[in-house]
Amino acid sequence: MTSEPFDPLAADFRSIRTLLAIMRELRRPGSGCPWDLEQNFETIAPYTVEEAYEVADAIERKDMAALAEELGDLLLQVVYHAQMAQEHRAFDFEDVVEAICRKMVRRHPHVFGDENARTAGAAKGFWEAMKSRERGEGSEQREQSVLSGVPAPLPALMRSIKLQAKAARVGFDWPSSDDVLVKINEEANELRSAPKEKQEEEFGDLLFAMANLARHLNIDAESALRKANGKFERRFAHIESVLRASGKSPAQSSLAEMDALWNEAKARENESGA
């Protein structure tokens, strides 16, 4: 992609080329932003993950204006990594676009293929099978684990569900959610009786079982926990508001008093259907 001089007064702010030009200017030695010039793939990666979560949060809140802004922030992360890669002569933004375009066409023969492929449609498990074949192309022929392909840096809760889902495809799974609930009770009892040095391990086993239950119930565990966080914030805000009106703070109140206000907030939410 050509590197034309960037003029913000003449720029089309609805064009991806403008965003690419802005990033080039931010990273230009001598005249760019000192902070941006100091960054590398490793320092930017946490921001990329954070922006993805902020997109998910905007979707959860059904805030379309915020979603548009957060998607822009996430797009900036792609542009940022592509610019740094171009500086290393590894690839550029157009390579990124080409790679995903080719992949989407390749993985959707039932949409972009010939008449026979479109008529056949997408068989169950097709996407995963295609990904497995692609991972094998160009690599040494070796036996891979059923659990291969689940990125280690994923958030632990998300990764546990993906690992469980892969194992389930080959039959290693509890028959029903009732069986998982039995397992959860078992893990809770083991945590209860565990010595101090084993509590972290047993707590992890309990969380893993809870993630398994979410998968069996077809519940998005991340979304469910975000909603629980929001519920806690709302109810605690009610506690603070009532106490503030009486000239007190939570630190100046008893647990019993705060618990009563918590139940009051809970009752109000149940009445309003919140």
PASEBA-1860 file (N, C-alpha, C; in nm, 3 decimals):
! residues 274
1> MTSEPFDP> 0.085/-0.119/0.000/0.000/0.000/0.000/0.089/0.125/0.000 ~ 0.058/0.220/-0.080/0.140/0.340/-0.093/0.132/0.424/0.034 ~ 0.241/0.496/0.061/0.248/0.581/0.180/0.241/0.726/0.137 ~ 0.121/0.778/0.123/0.102/0.915/0.079/0.104/1.008/0.200 ~ 0.147/1.135/0.181/0.145/1.231/0.291/0.003/1.244/0.347 ~ -0.008/1.249/0.479/-0.139/1.254/0.542/-0.177/1.398/0.573 ~ -0.292/1.439/0.521/-0.345/1.573/0.547/-0.480/1.556/0.616 ~ -0.490/1.579/0.747/-0.616/1.559/0.819/-0.730/1.646/0.769
9> LAADFRSI> -0.696/1.761/0.709/-0.801/1.849/0.660/-0.865/1.796/0.531 ~ -0.789/1.717/0.455/-0.841/1.665/0.329/-0.879/1.518/0.338 ~ -0.862/1.459/0.456/-0.882/1.315/0.472/-1.030/1.278/0.473 ~ -1.059/1.162/0.418/-1.193/1.103/0.425/-1.198/1.014/0.548 ~ -1.265/1.059/0.652/-1.265/0.986/0.778/-1.356/0.863/0.777 ~ -1.416/0.833/0.663/-1.494/0.709/0.651/-1.416/0.603/0.571 ~ -1.290/0.632/0.543/-1.209/0.542/0.463/-1.105/0.469/0.549 ~ -1.088/0.339/0.525/-0.987/0.263/0.597/-0.848/0.316/0.566
17> RTLLAIMR> -0.829/0.372/0.446/-0.699/0.428/0.410/-0.661/0.542/0.504 ~ -0.758/0.617/0.550/-0.730/0.725/0.643/-0.678/0.670/0.775 ~ -0.740/0.565/0.824/-0.695/0.504/0.950/-0.554/0.448/0.935 ~ -0.527/0.385/0.822/-0.392/0.333/0.797/-0.290/0.447/0.792 ~ -0.328/0.558/0.732/-0.238/0.673/0.723/-0.213/0.733/0.861 ~ -0.317/0.741/0.942/-0.301/0.793/1.078/-0.203/0.707/1.157 ~ -0.216/0.575/1.145/-0.126/0.486/1.218/0.018/0.500/1.169 ~ 0.035/0.518/1.037/0.170/0.539/0.984/0.234/0.664/1.044
25> ELRRPGSG> 0.151/0.771/1.056/0.204/0.896/1.112/0.239/0.880/1.259 ~ 0.154/0.806/1.332/0.180/0.785/1.475/0.310/0.708/1.497 ~ 0.344/0.621/1.400/0.464/0.537/1.415/0.584/0.591/1.336 ~ 0.570/0.710/1.278/0.679/0.763/1.197/0.793/0.814/1.286 ~ 0.914/0.758/1.271/1.027/0.801/1.354/1.056/0.950/1.337 ~ 1.077/1.016/1.449/1.112/1.158/1.445/0.995/1.251/1.461 ~ 0.879/1.215/1.404/0.763/1.305/1.412/0.639/1.238/1.471 ~ 0.646/1.108/1.496/0.530/1.036/1.547/0.510/1.056/1.696
33> CPWDLEQN> 0.415/0.982/1.750/0.384/0.991/1.893/0.487/0.908/1.971 ~ 0.554/0.967/2.070/0.656/0.893/2.146/0.602/0.763/2.206 ~ 0.479/0.767/2.259/0.423/0.645/2.321/0.402/0.537/2.216 ~ 0.342/0.574/2.103/0.315/0.476/1.998/0.444/0.418/1.942 ~ 0.547/0.499/1.931/0.674/0.453/1.878/0.742/0.352/1.971 ~ 0.712/0.359/2.100/0.773/0.268/2.197/0.708/0.130/2.198 ~ 0.588/0.119/2.139/0.512/-0.005/2.152/0.562/-0.113/2.058 ~ 0.532/-0.239/2.096/0.563/-0.354/2.011/0.448/-0.453/2.021
41> FETIAPYT> 0.459/-0.567/1.954/0.349/-0.663/1.954/0.310/-0.705/2.096 ~ 0.410/-0.728/2.179/0.383/-0.777/2.314/0.313/-0.673/2.400 ~ 0.351/-0.545/2.387/0.290/-0.443/2.471/0.149/-0.407/2.423 ~ 0.123/-0.425/2.295/-0.009/-0.391/2.242/-0.109/-0.506/2.260 ~ -0.060/-0.629/2.266/-0.149/-0.746/2.275/-0.253/-0.735/2.388 ~ -0.216/-0.691/2.510/-0.319/-0.680/2.615/-0.431/-0.583/2.579 ~ -0.398/-0.476/2.507/-0.501/-0.381/2.465/-0.595/-0.446/2.363 ~ -0.540/-0.531/2.279/-0.622/-0.600/2.179/-0.727/-0.687/2.248
49> VEEAYEVA> -0.683/-0.761/2.350/-0.776/-0.845/2.426/-0.880/-0.759/2.498 ~ -0.834/-0.650/2.559/-0.923/-0.561/2.632/-1.030/-0.501/2.539 ~ -0.990/-0.460/2.420/-1.087/-0.401/2.327/-1.192/-0.503/2.284 ~ -1.150/-0.630/2.268/-1.247/-0.734/2.231/-1.352/-0.750/2.341 ~ -1.309/-0.742/2.466/-1.404/-0.752/2.577/-1.496/-0.631/2.584 ~ -1.445/-0.515/2.547/-1.529/-0.396/2.547/-1.635/-0.403/2.437 ~ -1.600/-0.467/2.325/-1.700/-0.493/2.222/-1.810/-0.582/2.278 ~ -1.770/-0.689/2.347/-1.867/-0.782/2.405/-1.956/-0.712/2.508
57> DAIERKDM> -1.897/-0.620/2.584/-1.974/-0.547/2.685/-2.079/-0.457/2.619 ~ -2.041/-0.389/2.512/-2.137/-0.303/2.442/-2.253/-0.386/2.385 ~ -2.221/-0.504/2.334/-2.325/-0.593/2.282/-2.417/-0.637/2.396 ~ -2.357/-0.671/2.510/-2.434/-0.714/2.628/-2.532/-0.604/2.671 ~ -2.486/-0.479/2.663/-2.570/-0.366/2.705/-2.664/-0.318/2.595 ~ -2.652/-0.381/2.477/-2.735/-0.343/2.361/-2.721/-0.193/2.330 ~ -2.598/-0.142/2.345/-2.568/-0.002/2.321/-2.502/0.009/2.183 ~ -2.580/0.040/2.082/-2.529/0.042/1.946/-2.427/0.154/1.922
65> AALAEELG> -2.448/0.268/1.987/-2.352/0.378/1.971/-2.217/0.337/2.029 ~ -2.221/0.276/2.146/-2.097/0.230/2.208/-2.034/0.117/2.125 ~ -2.118/0.032/2.067/-2.066/-0.079/1.986/-1.989/-0.027/1.865 ~ -2.043/0.076/1.800/-1.974/0.134/1.685/-1.837/0.187/1.727 ~ -1.831/0.253/1.843/-1.704/0.308/1.891/-1.607/0.197/1.929 ~ -1.657/0.095/1.998/-1.569/-0.012/2.042/-1.519/-0.096/1.925 ~ -1.601/-0.115/1.823/-1.555/-0.186/1.704/-1.444/-0.108/1.635 ~ -1.455/0.026/1.639/-1.348/0.109/1.584/-1.219/0.091/1.662
73> DLLLQVVY> -1.229/0.085/1.795/-1.111/0.063/1.878/-1.049/-0.073/1.848 ~ -1.134/-0.174/1.825/-1.082/-0.307/1.793/-1.017/-0.309/1.655 ~ -1.078/-0.238/1.560/-1.019/-0.227/1.427/-0.882/-0.160/1.435 ~ -0.869/-0.060/1.521/-0.741/0.007/1.539/-0.633/-0.092/1.581 ~ -0.670/-0.190/1.664/-0.573/-0.289/1.707/-0.520/-0.370/1.588 ~ -0.608/-0.406/1.495/-0.566/-0.479/1.376/-0.470/-0.392/1.294 ~ -0.508/-0.268/1.276/-0.424/-0.174/1.199/-0.289/-0.154/1.268 ~ -0.291/-0.147/1.401/-0.167/-0.127/1.478/-0.070/-0.244/1.455
81> HAQMAQEH> -0.122/-0.367/1.471/-0.037/-0.485/1.453/0.013/-0.495/1.309 ~ -0.072/-0.463/1.214/-0.032/-0.469/1.073/0.077/-0.368/1.042 ~ 0.066/-0.248/1.101/0.168/-0.145/1.078/0.304/-0.191/1.134 ~ 0.300/-0.248/1.253/0.427/-0.294/1.312/0.486/-0.408/1.230 ~ 0.399/-0.497/1.179/0.448/-0.607/1.096/0.508/-0.554/0.966 ~ 0.448/-0.450/0.909/0.501/-0.391/0.787/0.639/-0.331/0.813 ~ 0.656/-0.270/0.930/0.786/-0.214/0.965/0.893/-0.323/0.974 ~ 0.850/-0.445/1.011/0.941/-0.559/1.019/0.950/-0.634/0.885
89> RAFDFEDV> 0.881/-0.580/0.784/0.876/-0.644/0.652/0.824/-0.788/0.660 ~ 0.728/-0.810/0.750/0.667/-0.943/0.766/0.539/-0.954/0.682 ~ 0.450/-0.858/0.697/0.327/-0.851/0.618/0.269/-0.712/0.638 ~ 0.164/-0.678/0.561/0.098/-0.549/0.580/-0.052/-0.570/0.591 ~ -0.127/-0.461/0.601/-0.271/-0.469/0.622/-0.340/-0.541/0.507 ~ -0.295/-0.516/0.385/-0.357/-0.583/0.271/-0.337/-0.734/0.276 ~ -0.224/-0.779/0.330/-0.202/-0.923/0.347/-0.303/-0.981/0.447 ~ -0.331/-0.904/0.551/-0.429/-0.948/0.650/-0.567/-0.962/0.586
97> VEAICRKM> -0.605/-0.860/0.508/-0.735/-0.863/0.442/-0.743/-0.978/0.343 ~ -0.636/-0.996/0.265/-0.636/-1.106/0.167/-0.649/-1.242/0.236 ~ -0.577/-1.259/0.347/-0.578/-1.388/0.417/-0.718/-1.422/0.467 ~ -0.787/-1.325/0.527/-0.919/-1.356/0.582/-1.022/-1.372/0.470 ~ -1.008/-1.296/0.361/-1.101/-1.312/0.248/-1.088/-1.451/0.187 ~ -0.964/-1.494/0.165/-0.943/-1.627/0.107/-0.993/-1.736/0.202 ~ -0.969/-1.718/0.332/-1.012/-1.818/0.429/-1.165/-1.830/0.432 ~ -1.235/-1.716/0.430/-1.381/-1.720/0.436/-1.440/-1.785/0.313
105> VRRHPHVF> -1.383/-1.757/0.196/-1.430/-1.821/0.073/-1.401/-1.971/0.077 ~ -1.280/-2.005/0.123/-1.239/-2.146/0.129/-1.325/-2.225/0.226 ~ -1.362/-2.164/0.337/-1.437/-2.236/0.440/-1.588/-2.232/0.416 ~ -1.631/-2.170/0.309/-1.775/-2.165/0.279/-1.802/-2.211/0.136 ~ -1.763/-2.333/0.101/-1.791/-2.383/-0.034/-1.941/-2.394/-0.060 ~ -2.020/-2.408/0.048/-2.165/-2.417/0.033/-2.226/-2.282/-0.004 ~ -2.144/-2.176/0.001/-2.189/-2.042/-0.039/-2.116/-1.997/-0.165 ~ -1.984/-2.019/-0.171/-1.902/-1.967/-0.280/-1.853/-2.075/-0.377
113> GDENARTA> -1.885/-2.202/-0.350/-1.834/-2.310/-0.435/-1.917/-2.332/-0.559 ~ -1.890/-2.446/-0.624/-1.966/-2.477/-0.744/-2.107/-2.521/-0.707 ~ -2.185/-2.553/-0.808/-2.327/-2.586/-0.785/-2.342/-2.708/-0.695 ~ -2.256/-2.809/-0.712/-2.264/-2.929/-0.629/-2.237/-2.897/-0.482 ~ -2.136/-2.814/-0.458/-2.102/-2.777/-0.320/-2.213/-2.696/-0.256 ~ -2.272/-2.605/-0.333/-2.380/-2.523/-0.277/-2.504/-2.609/-0.249 ~ -2.529/-2.705/-0.334/-2.645/-2.791/-0.315/-2.626/-2.880/-0.192 ~ -2.503/-2.928/-0.172/-2.475/-3.017/-0.060/-2.492/-2.948/0.074
121> GAAKGFWE> -2.467/-2.817/0.078/-2.480/-2.742/0.203/-2.363/-2.768/0.296 ~ -2.374/-2.715/0.419/-2.267/-2.729/0.518/-2.300/-2.844/0.612 ~ -2.219/-2.950/0.608/-2.241/-3.064/0.695/-2.204/-3.029/0.839 ~ -2.264/-3.099/0.935/-2.233/-3.076/1.075/-2.085/-3.104/1.100 ~ -2.019/-3.013/1.171/-1.878/-3.029/1.201/-1.786/-2.989/1.088 ~ -1.842/-2.934/0.980/-1.761/-2.899/0.863/-1.655/-2.796/0.898 ~ -1.693/-2.693/0.973/-1.600/-2.584/1.004/-1.479/-2.636/1.079 ~ -1.502/-2.717/1.183/-1.392/-2.771/1.261/-1.304/-2.864/1.177
129> AMKSRERG> -1.368/-2.944/1.090/-1.292/-3.034/1.004/-1.203/-2.955/0.909 ~ -1.256/-2.847/0.854/-1.179/-2.763/0.763/-1.060/-2.699/0.836 ~ -1.083/-2.650/0.958/-0.976/-2.590/1.036/-0.866/-2.691/1.065 ~ -0.906/-2.815/1.096/-0.809/-2.919/1.126/-0.723/-2.949/1.004 ~ -0.787/-2.956/0.886/-0.712/-2.982/0.764/-0.613/-2.869/0.736 ~ -0.659/-2.744/0.757/-0.572/-2.629/0.732/-0.452/-2.629/0.826 ~ -0.473/-2.667/0.951/-0.362/-2.671/1.046/-0.260/-2.776/1.006 ~ -0.307/-2.881/0.938/-0.216/-2.988/0.898/-0.140/-2.958/0.772
137> EGSEQREQ> -0.188/-2.866/0.689/-0.123/-2.834/0.562/0.013/-2.769/0.587 ~ 0.115/-2.822/0.520/0.248/-2.762/0.528/0.325/-2.798/0.653 ~ 0.266/-2.878/0.743/0.335/-2.917/0.865/0.375/-3.062/0.856 ~ 0.461/-3.104/0.946/0.503/-3.242/0.948/0.385/-3.331/0.982 ~ 0.378/-3.446/0.916/0.270/-3.539/0.943/0.293/-3.601/1.081 ~ 0.208/-3.568/1.176/0.221/-3.624/1.310/0.082/-3.633/1.371 ~ 0.071/-3.724/1.464/-0.057/-3.742/1.531/-0.080/-3.627/1.627 ~ -0.194/-3.560/1.613/-0.225/-3.447/1.699/-0.327/-3.487/1.804
145> SVLSGVPA> -0.319/-3.422/1.918/-0.415/-3.446/2.024/-0.553/-3.395/1.984 ~ -0.655/-3.459/2.035/-0.793/-3.413/2.014/-0.808/-3.269/2.062 ~ -0.729/-3.233/2.162/-0.740/-3.100/2.223/-0.652/-2.996/2.155 ~ -0.583/-3.033/2.047/-0.498/-2.937/1.977/-0.580/-2.823/1.919 ~ -0.518/-2.706/1.912/-0.583/-2.593/1.847/-0.658/-2.500/1.939 ~ -0.657/-2.528/2.071/-0.720/-2.436/2.166/-0.610/-2.346/2.221 ~ -0.607/-2.217/2.181/-0.496/-2.129/2.219/-0.479/-2.117/2.369 ~ -0.356/-2.132/2.415/-0.326/-2.123/2.558/-0.356/-1.985/2.617
153> PLPALMRS> -0.338/-1.873/2.542/-0.360/-1.741/2.603/-0.509/-1.704/2.622 ~ -0.602/-1.788/2.577/-0.744/-1.755/2.596/-0.775/-1.738/2.744 ~ -0.874/-1.656/2.777/-0.919/-1.650/2.917/-0.951/-1.790/2.966 ~ -0.914/-1.820/3.091/-0.922/-1.957/3.142/-1.063/-2.016/3.131 ~ -1.165/-1.935/3.160/-1.302/-1.986/3.154/-1.339/-2.025/3.011 ~ -1.308/-1.938/2.918/-1.337/-1.965/2.778/-1.260/-2.088/2.728 ~ -1.134/-2.099/2.768/-1.052/-2.210/2.722/-1.101/-2.343/2.779 ~ -1.147/-2.343/2.903/-1.196/-2.466/2.963/-1.316/-2.519/2.885
161> IKLQAKAA> -1.405/-2.430/2.842/-1.523/-2.473/2.767/-1.484/-2.527/2.631 ~ -1.387/-2.464/2.566/-1.342/-2.512/2.435/-1.274/-2.648/2.447 ~ -1.195/-2.669/2.552/-1.132/-2.799/2.574/-1.237/-2.907/2.598 ~ -1.337/-2.874/2.680/-1.444/-2.969/2.708/-1.522/-3.004/2.581 ~ -1.549/-2.903/2.500/-1.625/-2.926/2.377/-1.549/-3.017/2.281 ~ -1.418/-2.999/2.272/-1.338/-3.085/2.185/-1.339/-3.229/2.234 ~ -1.325/-3.248/2.365/-1.328/-3.383/2.422/-1.466/-3.447/2.401 ~ -1.569/-3.364/2.410/-1.706/-3.416/2.394/-1.730/-3.471/2.254
169> RVGFDWPS> -1.661/-3.416/2.154/-1.681/-3.461/2.016/-1.637/-3.606/1.995 ~ -1.549/-3.655/2.083/-1.505/-3.794/2.071/-1.567/-3.880/2.181 ~ -1.672/-3.827/2.244/-1.747/-3.906/2.340/-1.705/-3.894/2.484 ~ -1.602/-3.811/2.514/-1.558/-3.796/2.652/-1.637/-3.681/2.715 ~ -1.753/-3.714/2.771/-1.843/-3.612/2.822/-1.944/-3.676/2.915 ~ -2.000/-3.598/3.007/-2.107/-3.647/3.091/-2.234/-3.659/3.006 ~ -2.315/-3.761/3.031/-2.436/-3.781/2.950/-2.537/-3.667/2.960 ~ -2.547/-3.605/3.078/-2.649/-3.501/3.096/-2.602/-3.397/3.196
177> SDDVLVKI> -2.675/-3.287/3.203/-2.641/-3.180/3.298/-2.660/-3.228/3.442 ~ -2.751/-3.325/3.465/-2.769/-3.379/3.600/-2.641/-3.445/3.649 ~ -2.572/-3.515/3.557/-2.446/-3.578/3.594/-2.340/-3.473/3.628 ~ -2.344/-3.362/3.557/-2.248/-3.255/3.586/-2.277/-3.195/3.723 ~ -2.405/-3.179/3.757/-2.441/-3.126/3.888/-2.390/-3.217/4.000 ~ -2.398/-3.347/3.979/-2.344/-3.442/4.077/-2.194/-3.419/4.092 ~ -2.126/-3.399/3.978/-1.982/-3.373/3.980/-1.950/-3.243/4.053 ~ -2.033/-3.141/4.034/-2.012/-3.013/4.102/-2.022/-3.030/4.253
185> NEEANELR> -2.122/-3.106/4.298/-2.136/-3.133/4.442/-2.014/-3.208/4.495 ~ -1.964/-3.303/4.414/-1.846/-3.379/4.453/-1.725/-3.287/4.467 ~ -1.708/-3.198/4.368/-1.593/-3.107/4.373/-1.605/-3.008/4.488 ~ -1.727/-2.964/4.518/-1.749/-2.871/4.630/-1.714/-2.938/4.762 ~ -1.750/-3.065/4.777/-1.717/-3.139/4.899/-1.565/-3.158/4.912 ~ -1.498/-3.183/4.798/-1.353/-3.199/4.801/-1.285/-3.068/4.840 ~ -1.339/-2.957/4.792/-1.284/-2.826/4.830/-1.305/-2.801/4.979 ~ -1.422/-2.837/5.027/-1.455/-2.814/5.168/-1.358/-2.888/5.261
193> SAPKEKQE> -1.317/-3.006/5.222/-1.232/-3.087/5.309/-1.083/-3.079/5.272 ~ -1.049/-3.000/5.172/-0.910/-2.995/5.125/-0.820/-2.919/5.223 ~ -0.696/-2.965/5.241/-0.601/-2.887/5.322/-0.564/-2.759/5.248 ~ -0.507/-2.666/5.320/-0.480/-2.534/5.264/-0.400/-2.543/5.134 ~ -0.300/-2.630/5.129/-0.213/-2.638/5.012/-0.282/-2.698/4.890 ~ -0.399/-2.758/4.908/-0.473/-2.819/4.796/-0.596/-2.739/4.756 ~ -0.625/-2.631/4.828/-0.749/-2.557/4.804/-0.752/-2.493/4.665 ~ -0.640/-2.438/4.619/-0.638/-2.377/4.487/-0.671/-2.480/4.379
201> EEFGDLLF> -0.610/-2.597/4.389/-0.635/-2.702/4.291/-0.782/-2.745/4.292 ~ -0.836/-2.766/4.412/-0.976/-2.810/4.422/-1.073/-2.701/4.377 ~ -1.037/-2.576/4.404/-1.121/-2.464/4.357/-1.121/-2.461/4.204 ~ -1.004/-2.484/4.143/-0.997/-2.490/3.997/-1.083/-2.602/3.941 ~ -1.082/-2.717/4.007/-1.165/-2.830/3.962/-1.314/-2.793/3.969 ~ -1.351/-2.720/4.074/-1.491/-2.678/4.088/-1.530/-2.581/3.978 ~ -1.443/-2.484/3.948/-1.470/-2.390/3.840/-1.481/-2.463/3.705 ~ -1.393/-2.560/3.683/-1.395/-2.636/3.559/-1.527/-2.710/3.543
209> AMANLARH> -1.576/-2.767/3.654/-1.705/-2.837/3.650/-1.820/-2.740/3.625 ~ -1.812/-2.621/3.682/-1.915/-2.520/3.659/-1.918/-2.478/3.513 ~ -1.799/-2.463/3.453/-1.792/-2.430/3.311/-1.853/-2.541/3.227 ~ -1.832/-2.664/3.268/-1.891/-2.778/3.198/-2.043/-2.773/3.203 ~ -2.097/-2.735/3.319/-2.243/-2.724/3.332/-2.296/-2.617/3.238 ~ -2.226/-2.503/3.228/-2.269/-2.397/3.136/-2.275/-2.450/2.994 ~ -2.175/-2.528/2.955/-2.173/-2.584/2.820/-2.292/-2.678/2.798 ~ -2.321/-2.762/2.897/-2.433/-2.856/2.885/-2.567/-2.783/2.876
217> LNIDAESA> -2.578/-2.671/2.947/-2.704/-2.595/2.946/-2.709/-2.494/2.832 ~ -2.603/-2.494/2.749/-2.595/-2.400/2.637/-2.602/-2.255/2.686 ~ -2.531/-2.230/2.796/-2.523/-2.096/2.854/-2.383/-2.040/2.826 ~ -2.377/-1.915/2.784/-2.249/-1.847/2.765/-2.196/-1.810/2.904 ~ -2.096/-1.884/2.952/-2.046/-1.864/3.088/-1.992/-1.724/3.110 ~ -1.919/-1.671/3.011/-1.865/-1.535/3.024/-1.978/-1.434/3.038 ~ -2.080/-1.448/2.955/-2.193/-1.356/2.959/-2.268/-1.368/3.092 ~ -2.286/-1.491/3.138/-2.357/-1.513/3.264/-2.283/-1.447/3.380
225> LRKANGKF> -2.150/-1.459/3.380/-2.073/-1.399/3.488/-2.073/-1.247/3.478 ~ -2.070/-1.193/3.356/-2.078/-1.047/3.340/-2.211/-0.996/3.396 ~ -2.318/-1.069/3.369/-2.450/-1.027/3.419/-2.454/-1.035/3.572 ~ -2.391/-1.139/3.628/-2.386/-1.151/3.773/-2.306/-1.036/3.834 ~ -2.197/-0.996/3.766/-2.119/-0.880/3.812/-2.206/-0.754/3.812 ~ -2.282/-0.737/3.702/-2.369/-0.621/3.692/-2.475/-0.620/3.801 ~ -2.530/-0.737/3.830/-2.631/-0.748/3.935/-2.573/-0.710/4.071 ~ -2.451/-0.759/4.096/-2.386/-0.727/4.223/-2.363/-0.577/4.235
233> ERRFAHIE> -2.318/-0.513/4.125/-2.294/-0.369/4.127/-2.422/-0.292/4.153 ~ -2.532/-0.332/4.088/-2.661/-0.262/4.107/-2.708/-0.272/4.252 ~ -2.702/-0.390/4.306/-2.753/-0.411/4.441/-2.666/-0.343/4.546 ~ -2.535/-0.346/4.523/-2.447/-0.279/4.619/-2.463/-0.127/4.609 ~ -2.491/-0.079/4.489/-2.516/0.065/4.472/-2.639/0.107/4.551 ~ -2.740/0.019/4.558/-2.861/0.047/4.637/-2.824/0.057/4.785 ~ -2.739/-0.035/4.831/-2.695/-0.032/4.971/-2.626/0.101/5.000 ~ -2.534/0.140/4.913/-2.461/0.264/4.935/-2.553/0.386/4.932
241> SVLRASGK> -2.651/0.384/4.839/-2.742/0.497/4.826/-2.827/0.515/4.952 ~ -2.883/0.407/5.003/-2.969/0.415/5.123/-2.886/0.458/5.245 ~ -2.767/0.400/5.257/-2.683/0.435/5.371/-2.638/0.580/5.363 ~ -2.605/0.625/5.241/-2.562/0.764/5.222/-2.673/0.860/5.264 ~ -2.797/0.824/5.233/-2.911/0.910/5.268/-2.929/0.922/5.419 ~ -2.881/0.820/5.490/-2.891/0.824/5.636/-2.761/0.872/5.701 ~ -2.668/0.922/5.617/-2.544/0.977/5.669/-2.441/0.874/5.707 ~ -2.451/0.755/5.650/-2.357/0.648/5.685/-2.288/0.595/5.560
249> SPAQSSLA> -2.184/0.519/5.583/-2.115/0.450/5.475/-2.119/0.301/5.503 ~ -2.091/0.216/5.404/-2.090/0.072/5.431/-1.996/0.034/5.545 ~ -1.881/0.103/5.554/-1.785/0.071/5.659/-1.840/0.101/5.798 ~ -1.940/0.191/5.804/-1.998/0.229/5.932/-2.124/0.149/5.964 ~ -2.154/0.050/5.881/-2.277/-0.028/5.897/-2.244/-0.173/5.931 ~ -2.341/-0.242/5.984/-2.322/-0.384/6.016/-2.356/-0.470/5.895 ~ -2.306/-0.592/5.899/-2.337/-0.686/5.791/-2.486/-0.712/5.783 ~ -2.550/-0.721/5.899/-2.694/-0.748/5.900/-2.772/-0.635/5.832
257> EMDALWNE> -2.729/-0.511/5.857/-2.795/-0.395/5.797/-2.777/-0.395/5.645 ~ -2.654/-0.422/5.601/-2.629/-0.424/5.458/-2.700/-0.542/5.391 ~ -2.706/-0.655/5.460/-2.774/-0.772/5.404/-2.923/-0.746/5.386 ~ -2.983/-0.673/5.480/-3.125/-0.639/5.469/-3.148/-0.548/5.348 ~ -3.056/-0.453/5.325/-3.069/-0.364/5.210/-3.046/-0.440/5.079 ~ -2.957/-0.538/5.084/-2.934/-0.623/4.966/-3.063/-0.696/4.929 ~ -3.128/-0.754/5.028/-3.253/-0.826/5.002/-3.362/-0.732/4.953 ~ -3.358/-0.608/5.001/-3.453/-0.507/4.954/-3.431/-0.477/4.807
265> AKARENES> -3.305/-0.461/4.768/-3.272/-0.438/4.626/-3.312/-0.558/4.541 ~ -3.288/-0.677/4.592/-3.324/-0.799/4.521/-3.474/-0.807/4.498 ~ -3.552/-0.773/4.604/-3.698/-0.779/4.594/-3.747/-0.678/4.489 ~ -3.688/-0.559/4.488/-3.729/-0.457/4.391/-3.702/-0.504/4.249 ~ -3.586/-0.566/4.227/-3.553/-0.617/4.094/-3.649/-0.726/4.051 ~ -3.685/-0.812/4.146/-3.778/-0.920/4.112/-3.917/-0.865/4.077 ~ -3.957/-0.760/4.147/-4.086/-0.699/4.118/-4.089/-0.631/3.982 ~ -3.976/-0.569/3.948/-3.969/-0.496/3.819/-3.930/-0.586/3.704
273> GA> -3.888/-0.709/3.736/-3.847/-0.802/3.631/-3.707/-0.776/3.580 ~ -3.629/-0.697/3.654/-3.492/-0.665/3.613/-3.401/-0.786/3.630
END
